Amino acid sequence: MRASRLFWDETSHWSMEGAQLDDAGLVLYFGTRRMLAGGQLYEALQERFPEAHVLGCSTGGQLSGLDVSDDRLSAVAIAFDDTHLRAATAPIEGAAGSRAAGAAIGEALKARNLAGVFVLSDGINVNGSALVEGIAGEVGSHVPVSGGLAGDGEAFVATLVGCNGPPVSGQVAAIGFYGGAIRLGYGSAGGWDVFGPTRRITRSVGNVLFEVDGKPALDLYKLYLGPEDSQNLPGSALLFPLRIFNSRRPEEGVVRTIVAVDHKAASMTFAGDMPEGWSAQLMRGSFDRLSAGAAKATHLAVTGARLQQDTPSVAIFVSSVGRRLLMGQRIADEIEAANSELTPNCLSVGFYSYGEFSPNEVSGFAQLHNQTMTVTVLAEEVV
């Protein structure tokens, strides 16, 4: 396997780090909604790598090595020696259509030798939990699924996803990796601390939360945010995610963050399911713990891929936009901590997202996470 990074900005236009890789089979790219709108950057990548699947999305910021940017598109081109790839796309018709969209992706990719799936999805009009469950229902729960929900910075207006075509809203796209040569490693960690009382979800429908402890859920958030920050919902709620868990399996708890609010209904729409009867607790971040979480996630992924020091590899970081908003200038600490766990021949790229997909560390099943740093490591062992 061989890989090179590419960049684009309005001043310098295209630049590359490494060889041209005319035989690249996969190109991943990440940029702002404004950059990707119209499809010109996708077309430039497709022309440059005519044999490659070209997969990308809009973000809340792009990652490349130690760099975090809102002004520069980040991409990586990967040439595999003995791994087959297959691409799939599906339209997604809001939260209610998420499971069906996931099932369509899974149906297109499933095969006996499918080793893993990397998926990007519209980040607003989706129930991420149902989406990944739809994929797993077709490919099998033993097949790891990773990736993330596209972002739109703090705007929450629209997100774009594309695979072998210009990026558009309302789409899910995925790449399947096939064969025995591919090495895949995964890691996911948070670093948020719970605070306040444990509450009970008393009324919800899918990923829409109406009541907690029999009271309007939105009122709880407004209480903690205060009058000024309440006017900036849903963006301001990124600083106070919820940890939710089934009381019978608290060790498998997940974090959920808001993607939309309905002030009239006093409800909040989350990126994934909010099951009635589950427990919920507010969370807040610690700079040091968030950075330590990024390092842990990367270490788990590198270990899972069984990398040697000289193995060429790629690490795809998908981190929550909420982490970036909270850490501000100290976001460099998170990225430095994550990169410090990589082996010397591992190139890192990624993006800030509205939700992250990765196998659960305890159960091993693919799951939607929020406010985490998730890491997917790709490498290859020729067989």
C-alpha positions as CSV (number, residue, x, y, z in Angstrom):
1,M,0.0,0.0,0.0
2,R,1.2,3.5,-0.8
3,A,-0.4,6.9,0.1
4,S,0.1,10.6,-0.6
5,R,-1.6,13.6,0.8
6,L,-3.1,16.4,-1.3
7,F,-4.2,20.0,-0.5
8,W,-6.1,22.8,-2.1
9,D,-6.6,26.4,-1.1
10,E,-7.7,29.5,-2.9
11,T,-4.2,31.0,-3.0
12,S,-1.9,28.1,-3.9
13,H,-4.6,25.8,-5.5
14,W,-3.3,22.2,-5.6
15,S,-0.3,20.8,-3.9
16,M,0.9,17.3,-3.1
17,E,2.9,15.6,-0.4
18,G,4.4,12.4,-1.9
19,A,4.2,10.6,-5.2
20,Q,1.5,11.1,-7.8
21,L,0.1,7.5,-7.5
22,D,-1.5,7.2,-10.9
23,D,-2.7,3.8,-9.8
24,A,-4.6,5.1,-6.7
25,G,-7.7,3.1,-6.0
26,L,-9.2,5.4,-3.3
27,V,-9.2,9.1,-2.7
28,L,-10.7,10.6,0.5
29,Y,-11.3,14.3,0.6
30,F,-12.6,16.8,3.2
31,G,-13.5,20.4,2.9
32,T,-16.0,23.1,3.9
33,R,-19.5,23.2,2.4
34,R,-18.5,26.4,0.5
35,M,-15.4,24.7,-1.0
36,L,-17.3,21.6,-2.1
37,A,-20.4,23.2,-3.5
38,G,-20.6,23.0,-7.3
39,G,-18.3,19.9,-7.5
40,Q,-15.3,21.5,-9.1
41,L,-12.8,20.1,-6.6
42,Y,-14.3,16.7,-6.9
43,E,-14.0,16.8,-10.7
44,A,-10.3,17.9,-10.3
45,L,-9.6,14.9,-8.1
46,Q,-11.5,12.5,-10.4
47,E,-9.5,13.8,-13.4
48,R,-6.2,13.5,-11.5
49,F,-7.0,9.9,-10.3
50,P,-9.2,8.4,-13.1
51,E,-9.1,4.9,-11.7
52,A,-9.9,5.8,-8.1
53,H,-13.1,5.8,-6.1
54,V,-13.4,9.5,-4.9
55,L,-15.2,9.8,-1.6
56,G,-15.6,13.0,0.5
57,C,-17.8,15.3,2.6
58,S,-18.2,18.7,4.1
59,T,-16.9,19.3,7.6
60,G,-16.5,21.4,10.7
61,G,-12.8,21.7,9.9
62,Q,-10.2,19.6,8.1
63,L,-7.3,17.6,9.6
64,S,-4.0,16.7,8.0
65,G,-1.0,15.7,10.1
66,L,-0.8,18.3,12.9
67,D,-2.7,20.9,10.9
68,V,-6.3,22.0,11.6
69,S,-7.8,24.2,8.9
70,D,-11.0,25.8,7.6
71,D,-9.3,27.2,4.5
72,R,-7.6,24.2,3.0
73,L,-9.1,21.0,1.5
74,S,-7.4,17.9,2.8
75,A,-7.2,14.7,0.8
76,V,-5.3,11.4,0.7
77,A,-4.8,9.1,-2.3
78,I,-4.2,5.4,-1.6
79,A,-3.0,2.7,-3.9
80,F,-3.6,-0.8,-2.7
81,D,-1.6,-3.8,-3.8
82,D,-4.0,-6.7,-3.0
83,T,-7.2,-5.2,-1.7
84,H,-10.4,-4.9,-3.7
85,L,-12.7,-1.9,-3.3
86,R,-16.4,-1.4,-4.0
87,A,-18.4,1.8,-3.6
88,A,-22.0,2.4,-2.9
89,T,-24.3,5.4,-2.5
90,A,-27.9,5.8,-1.4
91,P,-30.3,8.8,-0.9
92,I,-31.4,9.4,2.6
93,E,-34.9,10.8,3.2
94,G,-34.5,12.1,6.7
95,A,-34.4,10.3,10.0
96,A,-37.3,8.0,9.1
97,G,-35.5,6.8,6.0
98,S,-32.1,6.2,7.7
99,R,-32.4,2.4,8.2
100,A,-33.5,1.9,4.6
101,A,-30.6,3.9,3.4
102,G,-28.2,1.9,5.5
103,A,-29.8,-1.3,4.3
104,A,-29.3,-0.2,0.6
105,I,-25.6,0.5,1.3
106,G,-25.2,-2.9,3.1
107,E,-27.0,-4.8,0.3
108,A,-24.6,-3.2,-2.3
109,L,-21.5,-4.0,-0.4
110,K,-22.1,-7.4,1.3
111,A,-19.9,-10.3,0.3
112,R,-18.2,-13.2,2.1
113,N,-14.8,-11.5,1.9
114,L,-15.9,-8.0,3.1
115,A,-13.4,-7.0,5.7
116,G,-14.8,-3.5,6.6
117,V,-16.9,-0.5,5.6
118,F,-16.0,3.2,5.7
119,V,-19.2,5.4,5.5
120,L,-19.9,9.1,5.2
121,S,-23.4,10.4,5.6
122,D,-25.4,13.6,5.5
123,G,-25.0,15.0,8.9
124,I,-28.3,16.7,9.6
125,N,-31.2,14.8,7.9
126,V,-30.3,11.4,9.4
127,N,-30.7,9.1,12.4
128,G,-27.1,7.8,12.6
129,S,-28.0,4.9,14.9
130,A,-30.6,3.6,12.4
131,L,-28.3,4.1,9.5
132,V,-25.5,2.0,10.9
133,E,-28.0,-0.7,12.1
134,G,-29.3,-0.9,8.5
135,I,-25.8,-1.5,7.2
136,A,-25.0,-4.1,9.8
137,G,-28.3,-5.8,9.2
138,E,-27.1,-6.6,5.7
139,V,-23.4,-7.1,6.0
140,G,-23.5,-8.8,9.4
141,S,-22.6,-7.4,12.9
142,H,-19.2,-9.0,12.6
143,V,-18.2,-6.6,9.8
144,P,-16.7,-3.4,11.3
145,V,-18.2,-0.1,10.2
146,S,-16.5,3.3,10.7
147,G,-16.7,6.8,9.3
148,G,-18.8,9.8,10.2
149,L,-21.5,12.3,9.6
150,A,-20.7,15.3,7.4
151,G,-20.4,18.7,9.1
152,D,-21.3,22.3,8.4
153,G,-19.2,24.1,11.0
154,E,-21.4,25.8,13.5
155,A,-24.1,26.7,10.9
156,F,-26.1,23.4,10.8
157,V,-27.7,24.5,7.5
158,A,-26.7,21.7,5.1
159,T,-24.0,19.1,4.6
160,L,-22.6,17.5,1.5
161,V,-21.5,13.9,0.7
162,G,-20.2,12.5,-2.6
163,C,-18.8,9.3,-4.0
164,N,-17.8,9.1,-7.6
165,G,-19.9,12.1,-8.2
166,P,-20.2,15.7,-7.0
167,P,-21.1,16.0,-3.3
168,V,-24.7,16.7,-2.6
169,S,-27.1,16.9,0.4
170,G,-29.2,14.0,1.5
171,Q,-26.8,11.2,0.5
172,V,-24.9,8.4,2.2
173,A,-21.8,7.0,0.6
174,A,-19.5,4.1,1.5
175,I,-16.4,2.1,0.5
176,G,-16.1,-1.6,1.2
177,F,-12.7,-3.2,1.6
178,Y,-12.4,-6.9,0.5
179,G,-9.9,-9.7,0.9
180,G,-7.4,-11.0,3.4
181,A,-4.6,-8.4,2.8
182,I,-6.3,-5.4,4.3
183,R,-5.5,-4.5,7.9
184,L,-8.1,-2.4,9.7
185,G,-7.7,-0.9,13.2
186,Y,-10.3,1.1,15.1
187,G,-10.4,3.3,18.2
188,S,-12.9,5.6,19.8
189,A,-12.7,7.6,23.0
190,G,-14.3,10.6,24.6
191,G,-12.8,12.4,27.6
192,W,-16.0,14.1,28.7
193,D,-17.0,14.1,32.4
194,V,-20.6,13.6,33.6
195,F,-22.1,16.0,36.0
196,G,-25.5,16.6,37.6
197,P,-28.2,14.1,38.4
198,T,-28.9,11.0,36.3
199,R,-32.2,11.5,34.6
200,R,-34.6,9.2,32.7
201,I,-35.7,9.6,29.1
202,T,-39.5,9.5,29.5
203,R,-40.7,10.4,26.0
204,S,-38.9,10.1,22.6
205,V,-39.5,9.0,19.1
206,G,-36.4,7.7,17.4
207,N,-33.7,10.4,17.6
208,V,-36.1,13.1,18.8
209,L,-36.2,13.7,22.5
210,F,-39.3,15.3,24.0
211,E,-39.2,14.7,27.8
212,V,-36.7,13.9,30.5
213,D,-38.1,12.9,33.9
214,G,-41.5,13.9,32.6
215,K,-40.4,17.5,31.8
216,P,-39.6,19.1,28.4
217,A,-36.1,18.2,27.5
218,L,-35.3,21.5,25.9
219,D,-36.0,23.3,29.2
220,L,-33.2,21.3,30.8
221,Y,-30.7,22.4,28.2
222,K,-31.8,26.0,28.5
223,L,-31.4,25.9,32.2
224,Y,-27.7,25.0,31.9
225,L,-27.0,27.2,28.9
226,G,-28.5,30.4,30.2
227,P,-30.6,32.9,28.3
228,E,-27.8,34.1,26.0
229,D,-26.4,30.7,24.8
230,S,-30.0,29.4,24.5
231,Q,-30.4,31.8,21.6
232,N,-27.6,30.0,19.8
233,L,-29.0,26.5,19.8
234,P,-28.3,23.9,18.5
235,G,-24.6,25.0,18.2
236,S,-24.2,26.0,21.8
237,A,-25.5,22.6,23.0
238,L,-22.4,21.0,21.6
239,L,-20.6,22.1,24.8
240,F,-23.0,19.9,26.9
241,P,-23.6,16.5,25.3
242,L,-25.6,13.7,26.9
243,R,-24.3,10.4,27.9
244,I,-27.1,7.8,27.6
245,F,-27.1,4.2,28.7
246,N,-29.3,1.2,29.3
247,S,-29.2,0.7,33.1
248,R,-28.8,-3.0,32.5
249,R,-25.6,-2.4,30.5
250,P,-24.1,0.9,31.7
251,E,-20.7,0.0,30.4
252,E,-22.0,0.2,26.8
253,G,-23.2,3.8,27.2
254,V,-22.8,6.3,24.3
255,V,-22.7,10.0,23.9
256,R,-25.3,11.9,22.0
257,T,-25.3,15.5,20.7
258,I,-28.0,17.8,19.3
259,V,-28.3,18.5,15.6
260,A,-31.6,20.5,15.7
261,V,-34.2,22.0,18.1
262,D,-37.9,22.7,17.9
263,H,-38.7,25.5,20.3
264,K,-42.4,25.2,19.7
265,A,-42.5,21.5,20.6
266,A,-39.7,21.9,23.2
267,S,-37.9,19.0,21.6
268,M,-34.4,18.3,20.5
269,T,-33.2,16.1,17.6
270,F,-30.1,14.1,18.2
271,A,-27.7,12.5,15.7
272,G,-28.8,9.0,16.9
273,D,-31.5,7.2,18.8
274,M,-32.6,8.3,22.3
275,P,-34.5,5.2,23.6
276,E,-37.3,5.7,26.1
277,G,-36.4,4.3,29.5
278,W,-32.7,4.8,29.1
279,S,-30.8,7.0,31.6
280,A,-29.2,10.3,30.6
281,Q,-26.6,12.5,32.2
282,L,-25.2,15.8,31.1
283,M,-21.5,16.0,30.3
284,R,-18.8,18.7,30.1
285,G,-15.3,18.7,28.7
286,S,-11.8,18.8,30.2
287,F,-9.0,19.8,27.9
288,D,-6.5,17.3,29.3
289,R,-9.0,14.4,29.3
290,L,-10.1,15.2,25.7
291,S,-6.5,15.1,24.6
292,A,-5.9,11.9,26.5
293,G,-9.0,10.4,24.8
294,A,-7.6,11.2,21.4
295,A,-4.4,9.5,22.2
296,K,-6.2,6.5,23.5
297,A,-8.4,6.2,20.4
298,T,-5.3,6.3,18.1
299,H,-3.4,3.8,20.2
300,L,-6.3,1.3,20.0
301,A,-6.5,1.8,16.2
302,V,-2.8,1.3,15.7
303,T,-2.7,-1.7,17.9
304,G,-5.8,-3.2,16.2
305,A,-4.2,-2.8,12.7
306,R,-1.0,-4.6,14.0
307,L,1.3,-2.0,12.5
308,Q,5.0,-2.5,12.4
309,Q,7.2,0.6,12.6
310,D,7.9,0.6,8.9
311,T,4.4,-0.4,7.7
312,P,2.9,2.2,5.2
313,S,-0.5,3.1,6.6
314,V,-3.2,5.8,6.7
315,A,-5.1,7.0,9.8
316,I,-8.5,8.7,9.3
317,F,-9.4,10.9,12.2
318,V,-13.1,11.7,12.7
319,S,-13.5,14.0,15.7
320,S,-16.6,15.8,16.9
321,V,-17.1,19.5,16.0
322,G,-18.1,20.0,19.7
323,R,-14.6,19.0,20.8
324,R,-13.2,21.7,18.5
325,L,-15.6,24.4,19.7
326,L,-14.8,23.6,23.4
327,M,-11.0,23.4,23.0
328,G,-10.6,26.5,20.8
329,Q,-6.9,27.2,20.2
330,R,-6.1,24.2,22.4
331,I,-7.5,21.8,19.8
332,A,-3.8,21.5,18.7
333,D,-3.3,19.5,21.9
334,E,-5.8,16.9,20.8
335,I,-4.3,16.5,17.3
336,E,-0.7,16.4,18.7
337,A,-1.8,13.7,21.2
338,A,-3.4,11.6,18.5
339,N,-0.5,11.9,16.1
340,S,2.0,11.0,18.8
341,E,0.5,7.5,18.8
342,L,1.1,6.9,15.1
343,T,3.9,4.9,13.6
344,P,6.5,6.7,11.4
345,N,5.1,5.7,8.1
346,C,1.4,6.5,8.9
347,L,-0.2,9.5,7.1
348,S,-3.1,11.1,9.0
349,V,-6.1,13.0,7.5
350,G,-9.6,13.6,8.7
351,F,-12.4,16.0,9.7
352,Y,-14.6,17.4,12.4
353,S,-18.0,15.8,12.2
354,Y,-21.6,15.9,13.5
355,G,-21.2,12.2,14.6
356,E,-18.8,9.4,14.4
357,F,-19.1,5.7,13.5
358,S,-16.8,3.1,15.1
359,P,-17.1,-0.4,16.7
360,N,-18.0,-0.2,20.4
361,E,-14.9,-0.9,22.4
362,V,-16.9,-3.3,24.7
363,S,-19.3,-5.1,22.4
364,G,-17.4,-4.7,19.2
365,F,-20.6,-3.8,17.3
366,A,-20.7,-0.8,14.9
367,Q,-22.2,2.2,16.6
368,L,-22.9,5.9,16.3
369,H,-20.8,8.0,18.7
370,N,-20.9,11.7,19.4
371,Q,-18.3,14.0,20.9
372,T,-15.6,11.4,20.4
373,M,-12.4,11.1,18.5
374,T,-12.6,8.0,16.4
375,V,-9.7,6.6,14.4
376,T,-9.7,4.2,11.5
377,V,-6.2,2.9,10.5
378,L,-5.7,1.3,7.0
379,A,-2.7,-0.8,6.1
380,E,-2.1,-3.8,3.9
381,E,-0.3,-7.1,4.2
382,V,0.2,-8.6,0.7
383,V,-0.9,-12.3,0.7
